[in-house]
Structures are given as C-alpha cells and as structure tokens.
Amino acid sequence: MRQISKLYQRPNRRGRPGGSTRIPQGGGRIVAVPAPQPATRFQFQDILYAKRDGIATVTINRPQAYNAYTTTTLSEMSQAFQDASWDDAVGVLVLTGAGDHAFCTGGDVKEYASVYLRRPRNYWKYMGLFAQTLDLLRNLGKPVIARLNGIVAGGGNELNMACDLAVAADHVTIRQVGTRVGSVAAGGATQWLPLHIGDRRAREMLFTCEPITAQQALEWGLVNRVVAAAALDAAVAELAQKLLDKFPECTRYTKQQVNFWKDLAWHLTIGHARDWLTLHMASWEPLEGMTAFVEKRAPDYAGLRQRAAEGRSSEVPWGAPLRTCPSCGAKHLPEEFVFCGRCGARLEAADA
C-alpha cells in the first residue's frame, strides 16, 4: 500500500496531523482523501476557528499584540485554511482579528528580534511558512472576505489583499511599514498593491509608510465597503450570503481566473524576495529597525546613511570580519572593533 501523504492526514485532538480518511477503490487499493474536521476538533493557541451555516471564520486572537502573527499563528492559520478548503459544507471564509483595535499588524517584531535576528537563516523557513499561508488562502477554492476591524498594517495588509473581498469599519487605517522598520514589503504588497490601487499610489504607500483611511481605501479600490463599526458584522454576513447564493463550482473557477495577474506577480517574485529578505536579516537595517521598535524609540535612519557616506559598512554590523588580534591571534574580528572579543587586547590602528 502506498504511503499516505501528511497533507491528507486529519488533525488529532491537539490540532496536529494524526490520522487520515481512506476509502477502498477498485482492485483493493486504499487511497487517502482530504478529510475536513469539526472546528471544535482543533485546539489552536493563536487563532479562533468556527464553521457555521456555510461560513468558516478564522480570527487572529492576539489582541494584546494588535493581532500581529507569529510562526505559531501562521501554522495554525494554514491548518484552518486547509480544513475550510476541504470542507464542502463551507462556501465562504471570513478572516478577521480579535477586538476592535486591529485586524492584523503583520509579523510580530518581538519574535523577529528575539528569534530571527539571532539565526537569520531560519527566516527563510519562516518566509516559506508565510508564503504557504497566503497560497492556501488565495487557493482556497472559495471566496474569502477580509473583515477589517481596526489597524491594518504591514503583513496584515498583505493578508487583506490575499482575500477576495474586504469590508472595513469606518475607523480602519491601512499602511505598509517595511522601509520604516528595516524590511521590504515583498510578501504581497510590492506585488499586489499596484494591481489594487495603481502604481503611483502603491509607491507612495510603500516608500512613505503613511496610513490611509478606510474612506481612501474605498476610493482607491483596496476595500469593497466601509460601514460603521456597529454595522460591520451585518455587512459581512450580508455579503457572505450573496456569495453562498451562487453556484460553488462556477464561483471557484471564477476565483481561479481572476487570480491570474496576482498569481503572475506573486510567483515571479516571492522566491527571490524570500532569499533576499533572509540575507538582509543579518544586516544593519533590520537590526536597527527592530531594536528601535522593541526599545520604543525612533530608528536612526540618518546614522545608517552617514555610515555609508563615510565608507563604513551599512550591510554588516560593526564592519566586515577582516581583523586579526596581534595578541592572541583571533581572526575574523569586525573591522570596527577596537578591542579583541576573545582576549580583550587593544587592536592596533594599523590593522584597521
């Protein structure tokens, strides 16, 4: 009997793969088929997952962090999206955030600073998980509504754009933050913002990181509807019902066709974006940007420009590892070090 793929395993009580549904075929063959589960079978930590009356709802449940996502959050969303995709009783998925302050503010910068600045190579794995999450959302086979209930920032707007439709409360603001925090919004924003709002508007949002209001987002085509916060749930439910009252297979293939330009922009760029962001994670800009965020201070943008103007490295913190200690022989010391990190001896100026 052939090995059953883990992708077709149903989750166990802890929400992790733990079994599969198999059906006998002609000739005694056993094949695995996707097996949706009751939402209550999943015991998620960072998200809430519910299925009712043909609508699956995924809620990022980290209001204390303005619904910023962690590695765990992305993993759990991927499981929920896959389950909703496989469940023929589900016709629409709604993605939202807990509370009324934020839909999603992108990746958790504290996790970036504590985990990925220490081991930049692991950011490549993280970006693979992020890309997988967006792929599962875009290829769900069913319409997805973004229920925007507060701040939409960074990767949160990339999640928004990965959805098919968006309904926003009137207090919502939307912004990109990449160049402000030492990153590049290449996980969907650089690819999709120009398609949503036009080239010049996209460049302004990406370069300046200034927020736009819900009304601006409506006028620019980034959301479909803007309603009072008290009317948000009713507006989402009304739109979801309109989608449910359509033929499911025709809707699925319509989504596939409309995805063409987004797919083209995404698949031509996400691979090298993933590699560049991983390499960049070890450089000065994310180090300064994320440290400033954690320390709640303004980043020293001018200082990095000054380093470059003086001919000092703006890529490698403390300079390239080119120095050797004349006292203990330690090699590969950063060129800006004044003292040896091994023995403490003062490094000779002539060695700089």
Secondary structure per residue as TSV (DSSP state, phi and psi in degrees):
chain	resnum	aa	ss	phi	psi
A	1	M	-	360.0	133.0
A	2	R	-	-69.8	155.0
A	3	Q	-	-69.7	139.0
A	4	I	-	-88.8	129.6
A	5	S	-	-64.8	143.9
A	6	K	G	-63.0	-25.4
A	7	L	G	-61.8	-23.6
A	8	Y	G	-102.2	13.9
A	9	Q	E	-88.0	138.2
A	10	R	E	-83.0	151.9
A	11	P	E	-73.1	151.1
A	12	N	-	-85.4	-166.9
A	13	R	T	-66.2	-19.3
A	14	R	T	-94.7	9.4
A	15	G	S	81.7	15.0
A	16	R	S	-112.9	156.2
A	17	P	E	-54.3	135.8
A	18	G	E	-155.1	5.1
A	19	G	E	-177.4	-173.5
A	20	S	E	-156.7	160.2
A	21	T	E	-100.1	127.9
A	22	R	E	-125.6	141.1
A	23	I	E	-124.9	140.3
A	24	P	E	-74.2	142.1
A	25	Q	-	-118.5	175.2
A	26	G	G	-56.2	140.6
A	27	G	G	81.8	9.6
A	28	G	G	81.3	5.4
A	29	R	-	-69.1	145.9
A	30	I	E	-113.3	124.2
A	31	V	E	-124.3	150.2
A	32	A	E	-89.9	144.0
A	33	V	E	-127.5	149.7
A	34	P	-	-57.0	134.5
A	35	A	-	-126.1	98.6
A	36	P	-	-66.1	154.3
A	37	Q	-	-123.8	157.4
A	38	P	-	-58.9	140.5
A	39	A	G	-58.3	-28.4
A	40	T	G	-69.8	-15.0
A	41	R	G	-72.3	-21.5
A	42	F	-	-89.6	131.0
A	43	Q	-	-114.5	81.8
A	44	F	-	-85.4	154.7
A	45	Q	S	-96.6	-41.9
A	46	D	S	-106.8	-10.1
A	47	I	E	-131.5	160.5
A	48	L	E	-109.9	138.9
A	49	Y	E	-133.7	127.4
A	50	A	E	-141.6	150.0
A	51	K	E	-133.8	125.0
A	52	R	E	-157.3	133.2
A	53	D	T	52.4	41.9
A	54	G	T	83.1	1.1
A	55	I	E	-118.4	123.8
A	56	A	E	-96.3	136.5
A	57	T	E	-123.7	125.3
A	58	V	E	-113.0	121.9
A	59	T	E	-118.0	120.0
A	60	I	E	-70.6	116.4
A	61	N	-	-108.9	60.8
A	62	R	-	-131.5	55.9
A	63	P	G	-60.6	-27.4
A	64	Q	G	-66.0	-19.8
A	65	A	G	-116.1	27.1
A	66	Y	T	52.6	35.7
A	67	N	T	57.3	31.7
A	68	A	-	-67.6	144.4
A	69	Y	B	-97.5	146.6
A	70	T	-	-109.0	-179.6
A	71	T	H	-57.8	-40.9
A	72	T	H	-62.8	-43.3
A	73	T	H	-58.5	-46.5
A	74	L	H	-62.8	-42.1
A	75	S	H	-61.3	-43.0
A	76	E	H	-69.4	-39.2
A	77	M	H	-62.7	-39.7
A	78	S	H	-59.2	-43.3
A	79	Q	H	-63.1	-43.5
A	80	A	H	-66.6	-42.8
A	81	F	H	-62.2	-42.0
A	82	Q	H	-63.3	-43.1
A	83	D	H	-63.3	-43.4
A	84	A	H	-64.8	-36.2
A	85	S	H	-63.8	-39.3
A	86	W	H	-78.6	-17.3
A	87	D	-	-87.4	107.8
A	88	D	T	-69.5	-13.2
A	89	A	T	-80.0	-13.2
A	90	V	-	-94.6	128.4
A	91	G	-	-112.8	-18.0
A	92	V	E	-145.4	143.4
A	93	L	E	-116.7	137.1
A	94	V	E	-112.4	128.4
A	95	L	E	-112.3	129.3
A	96	T	E	-151.4	-177.7
A	97	G	E	-122.7	155.8
A	98	A	S	-73.6	147.0
A	99	G	S	81.0	-167.2
A	100	D	S	-126.1	13.7
A	101	H	S	-96.0	-30.7
A	102	A	E	-151.1	138.4
A	103	F	E	-77.0	-59.3
A	104	C	E	-168.4	137.0
A	105	T	-	-110.2	25.3
A	106	G	-	84.8	-158.9
A	107	G	B	-68.8	148.7
A	108	D	-	-73.9	107.5
A	109	V	H	-63.6	-30.8
A	110	K	H	-64.5	-37.2
A	111	E	H	-67.6	-43.1
A	112	Y	I	-54.8	-48.5
A	113	A	I	-67.2	-37.0
A	114	S	I	-87.5	-24.0
A	115	V	I	-110.8	-55.6
A	116	Y	I	-86.3	-24.3
A	117	L	T	-67.5	-28.5
A	118	R	T	-75.8	-37.8
A	119	R	S	-132.8	76.7
A	120	P	T	-55.3	-31.3
A	121	R	T	-62.1	-27.1
A	122	N	H	-72.5	-14.1
A	123	Y	H	-66.1	-28.7
A	124	W	H	-61.4	-40.5
A	125	K	H	-67.1	-42.1
A	126	Y	H	-60.5	-46.0
A	127	M	H	-64.3	-31.6
A	128	G	H	-63.9	-40.4
A	129	L	H	-66.8	-40.8
A	130	F	H	-62.6	-45.7
A	131	A	H	-62.3	-40.3
A	132	Q	H	-61.5	-41.3
A	133	T	H	-61.6	-45.6
A	134	L	H	-68.0	-35.9
A	135	D	H	-63.8	-42.8
A	136	L	H	-63.1	-37.1
A	137	L	H	-69.0	-45.2
A	138	R	H	-71.7	-29.8
A	139	N	T	-103.6	29.3
A	140	L	S	-64.9	-25.6
A	141	G	S	83.9	3.6
A	142	K	S	-142.4	153.3
A	143	P	-	-64.5	144.9
A	144	V	E	-122.1	129.1
A	145	I	E	-107.0	127.0
A	146	A	E	-86.9	118.7
A	147	R	E	-95.4	98.3
A	148	L	E	-89.9	113.2
A	149	N	-	-118.4	13.2
A	150	G	S	173.3	-146.5
A	151	I	E	-61.5	132.8
A	152	V	E	-121.2	109.1
A	153	A	E	-137.3	146.0
A	154	G	T	55.2	-125.2
A	155	G	H	-62.6	-19.2
A	156	G	H	-64.4	-37.0
A	157	N	H	-73.5	-28.9
A	158	E	H	-67.3	-38.1
A	159	L	H	-62.5	-42.7
A	160	N	H	-56.9	-46.2
A	161	M	H	-73.2	-20.6
A	162	A	H	-74.5	-17.9
A	163	C	S	-79.8	163.6
A	164	D	S	-83.5	-37.3
A	165	L	E	-137.6	159.1
A	166	A	E	-142.6	133.2
A	167	V	E	-118.0	125.7
A	168	A	E	-117.0	140.6
A	169	A	E	-71.1	153.3
A	170	D	T	-70.8	-9.6
A	171	H	T	-95.5	3.9
A	172	V	-	-67.7	141.7
A	173	T	E	-125.1	148.2
A	174	I	E	-129.2	134.3
A	175	R	E	-154.7	158.2
A	176	Q	-	-102.6	153.1
A	177	V	-	-132.6	5.0
A	178	G	H	-54.1	-58.8
A	179	T	H	-70.3	-9.0
A	180	R	H	-86.6	-26.0
A	181	V	H	-117.7	7.7
A	182	G	T	91.5	30.6
A	183	S	-	-139.4	-176.4
A	184	V	-	-129.5	132.6
A	185	A	-	-80.7	58.7
A	186	A	T	-98.0	18.2
A	187	G	T	-100.1	32.2
A	188	G	T	135.3	-33.6
A	189	A	H	-72.2	-48.3
A	190	T	H	-64.0	-27.4
A	191	Q	H	-82.6	-38.9
A	192	W	H	-109.0	-25.5
A	193	L	H	-57.7	-44.2
A	194	P	H	-59.8	-31.6
A	195	L	H	-71.1	-32.7
A	196	H	H	-80.9	-46.5
A	197	I	H	-123.0	-0.3
A	198	G	-	97.0	157.7
A	199	D	H	-63.5	-50.8
A	200	R	H	-66.8	-41.2
A	201	R	H	-65.2	-40.2
A	202	A	H	-62.3	-43.8
A	203	R	H	-61.5	-41.0
A	204	E	H	-63.3	-44.7
A	205	M	H	-63.4	-41.4
A	206	L	H	-73.8	-37.2
A	207	F	H	-79.9	-42.5
A	208	T	H	-91.6	-23.3
A	209	C	-	61.4	23.8
A	210	E	-	-80.3	143.3
A	211	P	-	-78.3	155.5
A	212	I	E	-118.4	155.2
A	213	T	E	-82.5	168.7
A	214	A	H	-60.4	-39.0
A	215	Q	H	-66.1	-41.4
A	216	Q	H	-60.7	-43.8
A	217	A	H	-60.2	-37.3
A	218	L	H	-66.8	-45.9
A	219	E	H	-66.2	-32.0
A	220	W	H	-86.1	-11.8
A	221	G	T	93.4	16.0
A	222	L	S	-87.0	-20.6
A	223	V	-	-133.0	162.5
A	224	N	S	-94.8	-34.2
A	225	R	E	-145.2	148.8
A	226	V	E	-126.3	127.6
A	227	V	E	-135.6	164.9
A	228	A	-	-61.6	148.6
A	229	A	G	-55.5	-37.3
A	230	A	G	-67.8	-20.8
A	231	A	G	-101.4	5.0
A	232	L	H	-62.9	-48.8
A	233	D	H	-62.4	-40.1
A	234	A	H	-65.5	-39.6
A	235	A	H	-67.3	-40.0
A	236	V	H	-65.8	-43.7
A	237	A	H	-63.0	-39.7
A	238	E	H	-63.9	-45.2
A	239	L	H	-65.7	-41.4
A	240	A	H	-61.0	-40.3
A	241	Q	H	-66.2	-36.9
A	242	K	H	-61.3	-36.8
A	243	L	H	-73.0	-36.6
A	244	L	H	-66.7	-27.2
A	245	D	T	-86.4	36.9
A	246	K	S	-135.0	161.7
A	247	F	-	-66.5	127.1
A	248	P	H	-66.3	-41.9
A	249	E	H	-70.3	-38.0
A	250	C	H	-64.8	-38.3
A	251	T	H	-65.5	-43.4
A	252	R	H	-59.0	-46.7
A	253	Y	H	-74.9	-29.5
A	254	T	H	-60.4	-43.8
A	255	K	H	-60.8	-43.6
A	256	Q	H	-59.8	-42.0
A	257	Q	H	-68.5	-44.7
A	258	V	H	-66.5	-24.8
A	259	N	T	-69.5	-8.7
A	260	F	H	-52.8	-54.2
A	261	W	H	-68.7	-36.1
A	262	K	H	-66.0	-41.4
A	263	D	H	-60.8	-43.2
A	264	L	H	-61.3	-49.6
A	265	A	H	-63.1	-37.9
A	266	W	H	-70.1	-53.3
A	267	H	H	-71.9	-22.1
A	268	L	T	-80.7	-13.1
A	269	T	T	-127.0	-25.1
A	270	I	H	-66.5	-32.2
A	271	G	H	-64.0	-50.1
A	272	H	H	-76.2	-24.2
A	273	A	H	-63.4	-42.1
A	274	R	H	-60.9	-43.5
A	275	D	H	-68.7	-45.1
A	276	W	H	-64.0	-43.9
A	277	L	H	-62.4	-35.1
A	278	T	H	-66.2	-46.3
A	279	L	H	-64.8	-39.4
A	280	H	H	-67.9	-25.2
A	281	M	T	-59.3	-23.6
A	282	A	T	-91.1	7.2
A	283	S	S	-102.1	178.1
A	284	W	H	-62.6	-41.1
A	285	E	H	-62.2	-52.6
A	286	P	H	-65.6	-32.9
A	287	L	H	-60.6	-48.5
A	288	E	H	-69.1	-44.0
A	289	G	H	-63.0	-46.4
A	290	M	H	-75.1	-35.7
A	291	T	H	-64.4	-41.6
A	292	A	H	-62.2	-39.5
A	293	F	H	-63.1	-47.4
A	294	V	H	-65.2	-37.0
A	295	E	H	-84.2	-3.0
A	296	K	T	58.2	51.1
A	297	R	S	-134.9	168.2
A	298	A	-	-76.3	137.4
A	299	P	-	-65.1	151.1
A	300	D	-	-90.3	74.7
A	301	Y	H	-62.9	-44.2
A	302	A	H	-63.5	-35.3
A	303	G	H	-62.9	-38.7
A	304	L	H	-69.8	-37.9
A	305	R	H	-64.7	-38.1
A	306	Q	H	-65.5	-39.2
A	307	R	H	-56.8	-46.7
A	308	A	H	-64.8	-40.8
A	309	A	H	-64.5	-30.1
A	310	E	T	-85.6	1.0
A	311	G	T	81.5	11.1
A	312	R	-	-89.6	157.1
A	313	S	-	-67.9	127.9
A	314	S	S	-103.8	3.2
A	315	E	S	-100.9	-46.5
A	316	V	S	-103.1	119.3
A	317	P	T	-54.8	128.6
A	318	W	T	66.2	16.5
A	319	G	S	90.7	166.2
A	320	A	-	-63.9	148.2
A	321	P	E	-79.6	75.1
A	322	L	E	-115.8	-7.6
A	323	R	E	-92.4	156.0
A	324	T	-	-128.1	136.0
A	325	C	-	-77.9	123.3
A	326	P	T	-71.9	-14.6
A	327	S	T	-87.5	-54.4
A	328	C	T	-107.4	-7.2
A	329	G	-	83.1	7.3
A	330	A	-	-59.0	134.4
A	331	K	-	-110.3	169.2
A	332	H	-	62.0	37.8
A	333	L	E	-81.4	141.4
A	334	P	E	-56.7	141.6
A	335	E	T	-65.9	-18.0
A	336	E	T	-93.0	-2.2
A	337	F	-	-66.8	136.2
A	338	V	S	-94.6	-30.8
A	339	F	B	-122.0	152.0
A	340	C	-	-70.5	133.4
A	341	G	T	-74.7	-13.7
A	342	R	T	-93.7	-53.7
A	343	C	T	-107.5	-12.3
A	344	G	-	86.0	0.7
A	345	A	-	-66.8	147.2
A	346	R	B	-72.8	133.8
A	347	L	-	-84.0	142.1
A	348	E	-	-71.0	139.6
A	349	A	G	-60.9	-33.6
A	350	A	G	-66.1	-17.2
A	351	D	G	-84.3	-7.3
A	352	A	-	-69.9	360.0
